[in-house]
Amino acid sequence: MANTLLSIQVIPRTPGGRDSIPYVDEAIKVIEDSGVKYEVHALETTMEGELSELLKIVERMHEALVNAGSPSIISQVKIAHHPSGISMDKLTEKYRP
């Protein structure tokens, strides 16, 4: 079982005031390509895995945004770390129909 949930909202600055959604899509693609379990929500994406692995994904997300032309990125990150194990499903099961 994973020991960490990490939620991230990336806020890329875009050249010429372009729409940020294509940049956010690039960041989500990095998560998708990583193979970790994740869920995309309206204002953030939550990943499930090992802390060190998830932090490396965050770094790769920033690199991808810079490579896509974003001159700077702000990320808001929330981390829930439980060495004995944690999962999105377990935390939210009582809210699901």
Secondary structure by P-SEA (a helix, b strand, c coil): cccbbbbbbbbccccccccaaaaaaaaaaaaaaaccbbbbccccccccccaaaaaaaaaaaaaaaaaacccbbbbbbbbbbbccccccccccccccc
